[in-house]
Amino acid sequence: MSSTAHAASPSHGADDGVPRRDFLALVAVAGAAVGTGAIAWPFIDSMNPAADTLAAGEPIDVDISKIAPGQQIVVVWRGKPILIVRRTPEALQTLQDPKLVGILSDPDSKVLQQPDYANNWHRSVNPEYAVMVGICTHLGCVPVFYPNPSATDPQPNWPGGYLCPCHGSKYDLAGRVYSGVPAPYNLPVPPYKMASAKTVRIGENPEGSTFDLNDIVQI
């Protein structure tokens, strides 16, 4: 797959772009499969925007037609890694499992970390596709994608989701943070819309919404 890099002015409470150590960690993780049967994080290269577009932080279109079920891709918008995951039917069932919901810190997304149109159990416009900012809400590290349930890896009784390699914060496949970990909030959801059945437009809301990434509590 290819990679789109996109930069603009920083969001509230965040540095301009991704810290160097975290971006290097993102690149390192993108090159390797993680967990049993996991698919690596490819970057999208075919849609590199012009320099003026990069500077303006304008919306970017991402082709999601080739993302396989269970796969994640990473693009960059406004200097931040944006995670796009195609969730399997099994993963969507897990997100609603009372056993998982009961160990999450904010399962109902009461803290403003997402637009109103993603304030639902799957935290997205389309349940099949998650779109999140890949920056841990603890200290800004890049969480690692472990999509496949496992009895032992990366932790016992892993249901699938994200594990921050820095201090062990955990998130499910909707970016909802677990209780009892250092990260205080769910992963942010950026403004975005489904421009078509095969295209996600990051940086532009559906009609009627004025959500901006500056509106959230923390990134």
Backbone bond lengths (Angstrom), bond angles and torsions (degrees), N, CA, C in turn:
res aa  C-N    CA-C-N  psi(-1)  N-CA   C-N-CA  omega(-1)  CA-C   N-CA-C  phi
1 M - - - 1.450 - - 1.509 110.24 -
2 S 1.316 116.22 169.26 1.433 120.75 -176.33 1.517 111.29 -108.09
3 S 1.364 120.62 175.99 1.464 123.37 -176.32 1.508 112.66 -132.03
4 T 1.317 116.61 137.70 1.448 120.74 177.25 1.509 108.28 -112.49
5 A 1.308 118.45 120.30 1.453 121.07 174.64 1.502 107.78 -99.51
6 H 1.349 116.20 136.29 1.460 119.48 -176.30 1.499 108.90 -146.88
7 A 1.317 119.71 127.08 1.451 122.31 -176.06 1.508 110.61 -128.31
8 A 1.355 115.40 150.68 1.457 120.60 176.21 1.506 108.11 -160.22
9 S 1.341 116.08 -165.51 1.448 120.45 -177.89 1.515 110.03 -65.23
10 P 1.358 117.65 151.02 1.460 120.73 -175.64 1.503 112.00 -71.22
11 S 1.355 115.52 155.89 1.452 121.28 174.59 1.516 109.23 -83.41
12 H 1.336 115.25 164.39 1.449 121.83 -179.63 1.518 110.25 -57.57
13 G 1.324 117.17 130.70 1.454 121.51 175.57 1.495 113.35 79.48
14 A 1.319 120.17 6.97 1.460 121.24 -177.62 1.507 109.47 -122.94
15 D 1.334 116.21 154.35 1.445 120.92 172.82 1.504 109.20 -72.50
16 D 1.319 118.11 166.79 1.462 121.82 179.07 1.511 108.67 -73.86
17 G 1.338 115.42 101.51 1.455 119.66 178.54 1.516 110.73 88.68
18 V 1.341 116.05 -170.54 1.445 122.29 -178.31 1.513 108.57 -90.84
19 P 1.360 118.92 133.14 1.454 119.91 176.56 1.520 110.68 -53.70
20 R 1.344 116.45 146.38 1.460 120.53 -173.25 1.519 112.29 -56.13
21 R 1.335 116.75 -44.06 1.461 118.25 -177.92 1.517 111.66 -64.83
22 D 1.342 116.63 -34.91 1.454 119.48 -179.23 1.515 111.30 -74.60
23 F 1.352 116.84 -36.22 1.454 118.43 178.98 1.515 110.05 -67.09
24 L 1.350 116.62 -38.66 1.466 119.49 176.98 1.522 110.63 -64.05
25 A 1.338 115.91 -37.25 1.462 119.00 177.18 1.517 110.54 -64.94
26 L 1.330 116.75 -39.19 1.461 121.44 178.02 1.515 111.05 -60.97
27 V 1.341 115.63 -44.74 1.464 119.48 179.80 1.515 110.62 -64.06
28 A 1.346 116.68 -40.42 1.453 120.19 -179.17 1.520 111.27 -63.68
29 V 1.337 116.07 -44.76 1.463 119.73 -179.08 1.515 110.93 -67.03
30 A 1.336 116.96 -33.26 1.458 120.45 -177.31 1.506 112.10 -62.88
31 G 1.327 117.20 -20.30 1.453 119.14 -175.44 1.497 114.90 -91.69
32 A 1.325 118.94 -0.39 1.459 119.38 -174.35 1.513 111.00 -138.40
33 A 1.324 116.96 146.42 1.462 120.95 173.94 1.510 108.58 -73.79
34 V 1.339 116.95 144.89 1.447 121.18 -176.83 1.516 108.69 -124.76
35 G 1.339 116.29 128.39 1.449 120.38 178.79 1.520 111.28 81.42
36 T 1.309 116.04 166.11 1.452 121.42 -177.69 1.516 110.69 -65.29
37 G 1.317 116.21 118.74 1.461 120.67 177.41 1.502 114.28 74.79
38 A 1.326 119.10 6.43 1.469 120.22 -178.04 1.508 110.69 -70.25
39 I 1.337 115.57 151.30 1.460 121.59 178.32 1.515 107.69 -103.21
40 A 1.339 117.81 135.07 1.461 121.45 -176.14 1.513 111.40 -61.96
41 W 1.319 116.04 163.65 1.464 123.01 177.77 1.509 108.90 -88.01
42 P 1.317 119.68 96.31 1.463 118.35 175.71 1.521 110.84 -77.87
43 F 1.305 116.47 149.33 1.457 120.94 172.47 1.519 108.50 -93.81
44 I 1.319 116.18 150.85 1.452 120.68 -179.08 1.520 108.56 -96.92
45 D 1.349 118.77 116.66 1.461 123.43 -173.52 1.516 114.45 -105.94
46 S 1.294 118.21 -16.56 1.456 119.45 -166.45 1.512 114.10 -77.83
47 M 1.336 117.61 -9.14 1.452 118.96 -173.74 1.515 111.70 -120.35
48 N 1.329 118.17 36.87 1.455 119.61 -179.24 1.515 110.47 -57.85
49 P 1.341 119.09 119.22 1.458 120.83 -177.85 1.522 111.44 -78.03
50 A 1.315 115.28 165.70 1.456 121.17 178.63 1.523 110.13 -69.70
51 A 1.337 116.24 163.13 1.459 121.48 -176.37 1.525 112.07 -60.12
52 D 1.339 117.51 -38.06 1.459 119.32 -179.23 1.523 110.90 -68.02
53 T 1.330 116.42 -33.91 1.468 120.07 176.33 1.518 110.72 -67.02
54 L 1.338 116.27 -42.24 1.454 120.49 177.56 1.521 110.77 -58.49
55 A 1.325 115.94 -44.98 1.458 120.60 -177.02 1.518 111.75 -66.17
56 A 1.320 117.05 -34.66 1.463 121.05 -176.45 1.519 112.72 -79.73
57 G 1.330 117.94 -18.16 1.451 120.03 -177.29 1.508 112.13 66.19
58 E 1.322 117.21 35.76 1.458 121.45 -177.22 1.524 111.33 -73.42
59 P 1.332 118.23 165.37 1.464 120.79 178.45 1.521 111.72 -59.23
60 I 1.322 115.19 150.47 1.462 120.90 175.64 1.529 109.06 -123.99
61 D 1.309 116.37 144.56 1.454 122.60 176.35 1.520 109.47 -98.69
62 V 1.326 116.63 135.00 1.454 122.46 -179.55 1.524 108.90 -123.93
63 D 1.315 115.62 125.04 1.464 121.72 177.28 1.523 108.43 -75.83
64 I 1.318 117.80 118.68 1.462 121.16 -179.19 1.525 111.83 -106.69
65 S 1.320 116.59 7.06 1.470 120.37 -173.21 1.525 112.88 -67.53
66 K 1.329 117.48 -23.57 1.465 120.58 -176.25 1.526 112.81 -102.02
67 I 1.327 117.35 5.12 1.465 119.76 177.07 1.524 108.58 -77.12
68 A 1.313 116.29 121.48 1.462 120.71 179.92 1.525 110.45 -78.61
69 P 1.326 118.61 154.16 1.466 120.34 175.51 1.526 110.72 -55.12
70 G 1.326 116.22 131.06 1.450 120.95 -178.44 1.514 114.60 88.53
71 Q 1.322 117.39 -2.45 1.460 121.44 -177.11 1.522 111.71 -98.40
72 Q 1.321 115.70 151.48 1.460 123.08 174.23 1.520 110.03 -121.57
73 I 1.332 116.21 142.96 1.450 121.50 167.58 1.520 108.12 -121.35
74 V 1.315 116.51 158.89 1.457 122.13 -179.69 1.520 108.72 -126.26
75 V 1.329 116.76 127.45 1.455 122.17 173.25 1.526 107.35 -121.12
76 V 1.303 117.14 168.55 1.463 120.81 -179.68 1.524 108.86 -119.44
77 W 1.316 115.22 127.16 1.469 121.89 178.35 1.522 107.84 -135.62
78 R 1.331 116.17 128.65 1.464 121.62 -176.02 1.522 111.92 53.98
79 G 1.325 116.38 36.02 1.455 121.26 178.14 1.510 114.92 74.77
80 K 1.325 117.85 10.56 1.456 121.63 -176.92 1.530 110.45 -118.92
81 P 1.334 116.80 141.20 1.464 119.38 175.85 1.521 110.23 -70.98
82 I 1.321 116.16 127.27 1.465 121.49 177.23 1.528 107.55 -110.40
83 L 1.311 116.32 121.89 1.459 122.91 -178.44 1.517 109.16 -92.60
84 I 1.328 116.12 128.32 1.466 120.92 176.04 1.526 106.99 -122.85
85 V 1.310 115.99 118.14 1.462 121.65 -175.07 1.520 109.92 -121.44
86 R 1.313 115.46 133.47 1.460 120.09 171.12 1.529 107.78 -95.38
87 R 1.316 115.95 107.83 1.449 120.98 -174.40 1.528 111.38 -84.80
88 T 1.310 115.67 140.41 1.457 121.13 178.81 1.529 109.75 -78.12
89 P 1.330 118.00 161.84 1.466 119.87 174.64 1.524 112.08 -56.41
90 E 1.328 116.96 -36.85 1.457 121.21 179.08 1.533 110.98 -64.74
91 A 1.340 115.74 -40.41 1.466 119.77 178.55 1.522 110.89 -64.67
92 L 1.332 116.98 -39.41 1.460 120.28 179.13 1.527 111.20 -65.66
93 Q 1.321 117.16 -35.33 1.464 120.16 175.74 1.521 110.74 -65.32
94 T 1.336 115.65 -41.06 1.465 120.26 179.83 1.522 111.25 -61.85
95 L 1.341 117.28 -37.98 1.462 120.77 -179.73 1.528 112.37 -60.72
96 Q 1.337 116.91 -23.16 1.462 121.46 -179.38 1.528 112.88 -101.81
97 D 1.326 116.20 1.03 1.463 120.99 -178.45 1.532 109.47 -68.59
98 P 1.327 118.56 124.02 1.470 120.90 179.77 1.530 113.49 -55.83
99 K 1.338 117.03 -29.06 1.468 119.65 178.89 1.524 111.02 -65.22
100 L 1.330 116.40 -38.27 1.462 119.96 177.01 1.521 110.52 -75.87
101 V 1.315 117.01 -48.32 1.468 121.01 -177.53 1.529 110.83 -55.94
102 G 1.324 116.15 -35.09 1.464 120.45 -176.92 1.518 114.53 -69.76
103 I 1.322 118.31 -15.71 1.471 119.99 -179.20 1.529 111.79 -111.24
104 L 1.334 116.84 14.41 1.457 121.17 177.20 1.526 110.00 -95.62
105 S 1.327 116.05 149.10 1.464 121.50 -179.10 1.526 112.33 -75.74
106 D 1.332 116.59 -39.58 1.470 121.17 -177.74 1.534 108.82 -139.60
107 P 1.324 117.55 67.69 1.461 120.41 -175.07 1.520 114.06 -65.32
108 D 1.341 117.30 -25.36 1.460 121.32 -177.78 1.522 113.12 -97.88
109 S 1.341 116.14 10.26 1.474 121.84 176.69 1.525 112.07 53.06
110 K 1.333 115.98 48.67 1.469 119.94 179.40 1.524 112.12 -75.21
111 V 1.335 116.72 -30.01 1.461 120.63 176.02 1.518 108.62 -78.54
112 L 1.328 117.33 138.01 1.459 121.81 -176.48 1.521 110.27 -73.04
113 Q 1.315 115.58 87.46 1.460 123.21 174.92 1.524 110.85 -122.42
114 Q 1.328 117.26 12.58 1.450 122.33 -175.94 1.531 108.95 -158.96
115 P 1.335 117.16 156.78 1.466 120.11 175.03 1.521 110.61 -69.32
116 D 1.321 115.93 165.08 1.463 119.83 -178.13 1.520 111.99 -61.50
117 Y 1.334 117.17 -32.20 1.464 119.02 -178.77 1.533 112.79 -75.79
118 A 1.328 117.30 -5.73 1.469 120.93 173.92 1.524 110.74 -115.06
119 N 1.316 117.03 16.29 1.457 121.20 178.46 1.526 108.95 -90.28
120 N 1.309 114.60 73.21 1.460 122.38 -177.82 1.529 107.99 -149.73
121 W 1.312 118.34 178.20 1.463 120.21 -173.93 1.517 113.19 -64.90
122 H 1.346 118.03 -25.39 1.465 120.41 179.74 1.523 112.37 -100.30
123 R 1.339 118.35 -5.28 1.462 125.25 176.05 1.529 112.10 52.06
124 S 1.309 115.46 50.40 1.461 119.87 -178.41 1.516 110.49 -160.58
125 V 1.328 115.59 169.35 1.462 121.30 175.11 1.521 109.78 -75.26
126 N 1.317 115.60 -47.84 1.459 123.00 178.92 1.521 107.51 -113.53
127 P 1.334 119.29 122.98 1.463 120.10 -176.51 1.527 113.91 -54.06
128 E 1.319 117.51 -30.75 1.460 120.33 -176.42 1.524 112.63 -68.90
129 Y 1.350 117.38 -29.35 1.460 120.98 -174.58 1.525 111.48 -117.61
130 A 1.320 116.07 122.25 1.459 121.46 172.51 1.520 108.79 -94.74
131 V 1.331 116.62 139.82 1.466 122.93 176.56 1.523 106.54 -131.55
132 M 1.331 117.35 113.95 1.457 121.30 -173.21 1.521 110.86 -140.99
133 V 1.333 116.27 156.16 1.453 121.43 171.76 1.531 107.37 -82.18
134 G 1.325 116.75 123.32 1.457 121.19 -174.91 1.516 113.59 -86.03
135 I 1.320 117.14 56.98 1.458 122.16 178.48 1.517 108.20 -129.80
136 C 1.327 117.02 117.72 1.461 121.64 -179.45 1.524 109.97 -59.49
137 T 1.317 116.87 137.40 1.464 121.06 -177.01 1.520 112.71 -81.46
138 H 1.332 116.69 7.34 1.460 119.41 174.55 1.523 109.91 -85.79
139 L 1.342 117.36 -73.16 1.463 121.07 -178.00 1.529 112.58 -129.36
140 G 1.320 117.24 17.46 1.454 119.64 172.47 1.509 116.44 84.47
141 C 1.328 118.50 16.39 1.461 120.78 175.64 1.526 109.50 -75.11
142 V 1.327 116.53 172.77 1.459 121.64 -179.54 1.526 109.52 -102.36
143 P 1.326 118.96 112.43 1.469 120.56 -179.92 1.523 111.82 -64.01
144 V 1.325 115.29 146.50 1.464 122.30 -179.00 1.527 109.43 -94.23
145 F 1.315 115.26 137.54 1.460 123.76 -176.25 1.530 110.25 -84.06
146 Y 1.329 116.93 115.32 1.462 123.78 174.13 1.535 106.91 -123.25
147 P 1.326 118.58 86.05 1.470 119.51 -170.68 1.515 115.48 -77.25
148 N 1.329 117.38 -22.99 1.459 118.88 -169.14 1.524 113.34 -95.29
149 P 1.323 117.65 128.81 1.458 120.47 175.99 1.529 110.88 -56.93
150 S 1.316 115.94 142.94 1.453 120.67 -178.27 1.516 109.63 -152.17
151 A 1.326 116.27 146.93 1.458 120.71 178.41 1.524 111.79 -75.36
152 T 1.354 116.41 -20.13 1.463 118.85 -173.76 1.523 115.11 -133.63
153 D 1.323 119.58 -26.87 1.466 122.09 -168.52 1.526 111.43 -119.59
154 P 1.337 120.10 129.42 1.472 127.43 2.71 1.515 113.44 -83.89
155 Q 1.336 117.11 -11.02 1.456 122.22 176.45 1.520 107.88 -141.01
156 P 1.320 118.68 160.36 1.467 120.11 -179.54 1.522 112.47 -56.38
157 N 1.323 115.47 138.23 1.466 122.90 177.03 1.520 112.29 56.88
158 W 1.310 115.90 44.93 1.469 121.59 -179.04 1.528 110.06 -73.07
159 P 1.356 118.42 122.92 1.471 120.53 -178.46 1.523 114.00 -90.44
160 G 1.342 117.24 -3.50 1.464 121.58 -175.38 1.511 110.85 103.85
161 G 1.328 115.98 138.05 1.457 119.54 179.91 1.514 111.91 151.55
162 Y 1.336 116.40 -137.56 1.463 122.66 -174.56 1.521 110.30 -128.89
163 L 1.331 115.20 141.40 1.451 121.93 175.74 1.520 107.98 -127.76
164 C 1.326 117.19 125.36 1.464 120.70 177.90 1.524 108.36 -78.67
165 P 1.338 118.31 123.16 1.467 120.73 -176.49 1.524 113.04 -72.46
166 C 1.326 118.14 -14.63 1.468 120.73 -174.91 1.529 112.24 -78.86
167 H 1.344 116.74 -51.66 1.463 119.74 -174.59 1.525 113.38 -136.45
168 G 1.336 117.15 12.50 1.453 120.15 170.44 1.515 117.33 83.58
169 S 1.328 117.81 13.23 1.470 118.60 176.05 1.521 110.29 -65.73
170 K 1.326 116.59 143.88 1.457 121.76 -176.32 1.529 110.59 -123.76
171 Y 1.332 114.45 145.09 1.467 122.30 177.21 1.526 108.05 -135.69
172 D 1.326 116.09 151.09 1.464 118.29 174.41 1.525 109.70 -86.51
173 L 1.321 116.99 -174.57 1.469 121.02 -175.55 1.527 112.93 -77.43
174 A 1.324 117.34 6.94 1.459 121.30 168.02 1.527 109.81 -108.61
175 G 1.337 116.89 4.45 1.456 120.80 -178.85 1.514 113.30 78.54
176 R 1.334 118.17 15.85 1.461 121.45 178.99 1.531 109.23 -84.13
177 V 1.318 116.39 129.77 1.454 120.95 -173.95 1.528 111.48 -80.49
178 Y 1.326 114.95 144.92 1.463 120.93 177.00 1.530 110.25 -74.31
179 S 1.318 115.57 158.19 1.459 120.89 170.78 1.532 109.34 -74.89
180 G 1.336 115.77 153.80 1.454 120.45 173.10 1.513 115.70 74.02
181 V 1.336 117.63 20.48 1.465 120.87 176.59 1.534 108.28 -118.72
182 P 1.336 118.10 164.81 1.471 118.86 -177.16 1.532 114.83 -62.63
183 A 1.337 117.93 -34.67 1.469 120.22 -176.94 1.525 110.38 -66.76
184 P 1.327 118.28 130.32 1.466 120.73 -176.01 1.523 115.05 -87.47
185 Y 1.343 117.89 -21.76 1.458 120.15 -171.13 1.521 112.14 -133.87
186 N 1.331 114.58 161.90 1.457 121.06 173.38 1.528 110.33 -63.66
187 L 1.336 116.58 157.76 1.463 119.98 174.48 1.525 109.55 -62.42
188 P 1.323 118.36 141.45 1.458 120.18 179.01 1.532 111.81 -67.31
189 V 1.309 115.83 150.30 1.468 122.91 170.36 1.526 106.92 -110.29
190 P 1.337 118.26 124.68 1.467 120.12 -178.50 1.519 111.24 -77.92
191 P 1.316 118.28 166.35 1.465 119.46 170.54 1.525 109.26 -64.53
192 Y 1.324 116.96 131.59 1.462 119.31 178.04 1.516 109.38 -163.53
193 K 1.307 115.50 166.27 1.459 121.62 176.97 1.518 109.01 -147.47
194 M 1.309 116.08 160.92 1.464 121.14 171.98 1.520 106.81 -87.29
195 A 1.339 115.70 101.27 1.464 119.67 -179.85 1.519 110.96 -68.24
196 S 1.325 115.85 -27.66 1.465 122.66 174.10 1.517 106.56 -160.00
197 A 1.315 116.40 -179.79 1.460 119.60 179.53 1.516 111.93 -64.79
198 K 1.343 117.45 -19.91 1.449 121.74 -176.64 1.520 113.56 -116.20
199 T 1.319 117.51 6.27 1.464 120.44 -174.09 1.520 111.69 -136.34
200 V 1.334 116.14 127.56 1.457 122.60 171.40 1.521 107.70 -101.63
201 R 1.313 117.63 129.91 1.461 122.27 176.72 1.532 108.38 -106.31
202 I 1.310 115.77 107.40 1.459 121.65 -178.37 1.524 109.11 -88.42
203 G 1.330 115.38 131.20 1.460 120.23 -179.94 1.509 113.45 103.21
204 E 1.321 117.56 2.36 1.471 121.31 178.87 1.520 109.34 -135.40
205 N 1.327 116.69 128.45 1.464 121.70 -179.21 1.522 112.13 -81.14
206 P 1.321 116.93 158.81 1.464 119.45 167.37 1.527 109.57 -61.58
207 E 1.299 116.10 158.05 1.460 121.11 -179.22 1.523 110.61 -56.13
208 G 1.331 116.26 134.03 1.452 121.62 177.96 1.520 114.51 98.35
209 S 1.360 117.74 -10.83 1.451 120.88 179.68 1.526 110.63 -108.36
210 T 1.328 116.61 143.16 1.467 121.81 178.51 1.528 111.20 -119.28
211 F 1.314 117.64 21.20 1.464 121.62 -176.98 1.516 111.70 -59.40
212 D 1.345 114.74 138.92 1.465 121.75 175.33 1.523 107.61 -130.27
213 L 1.326 116.77 148.37 1.454 119.97 -178.98 1.522 111.60 -61.58
214 N 1.321 117.46 -22.72 1.469 121.00 175.30 1.534 112.35 -65.77
215 D 1.336 117.17 -16.69 1.456 120.68 -175.87 1.528 113.12 -76.54
216 I 1.323 117.62 -19.32 1.452 119.24 -171.92 1.518 111.92 -74.44
217 V 1.340 115.61 166.56 1.460 121.45 -178.42 1.522 111.01 -71.47
218 Q 1.335 117.22 -44.79 1.477 119.91 -176.53 1.511 111.73 -155.53
219 I 1.322 114.81 142.39 1.460 120.41 170.00 1.511 109.31 -129.54
